[in-house]
Amino acid sequence: MRRIILTAALTLAGISVANAMDCDNAPDQATMHVCADMALKATDKQLNITYQAITRRLADNPDTAKLLVKSQRAWMAFRDAECAFRTSGVSGGSAYPTVLLTCIDGMTRTRLDTLKELMNCQEGDMSCPVPAE
């Protein structure tokens, strides 16, 4: 109960929960879960920003934009299936939600890195579908 009140007070004071928690030294499973959830939300936000930037660059090429959408959907299905497989050993346990979130976050970070690479292709790189700005 004190944690909820502290979290609410810090949020009202403008201090993020992440700054209030020591996620590197989380003392319990609940804290680890909150930290994993916050990490995934931050990574997912960056992924969406990068994805939208690529979409804007592909505005003049609707066929390639459709391929991006198809690729992203396929990647999300793969990510979810892969993490379900990777975390199956702890399925049903108290650590499962945290382990699942951590897996999804790691794979999302990898996808984010891939999309960022596509945003920085060299001029004339014929293997890159994203035009330079």
Secondary structure, DSSP 8 states (H G I E B T S, - for coil): -HHHHHHHHHHHTT--HHHHS-GGG--SHHHHHHHHHHHHHHHHHHHHHHHHHHHHHTTT-HHHHHHHHHHHHHHHHHHHHHHHHHTGGGTTSTTHHHHHHHHHHHHHHHHHHHHHHHHT--TT-TT--S---
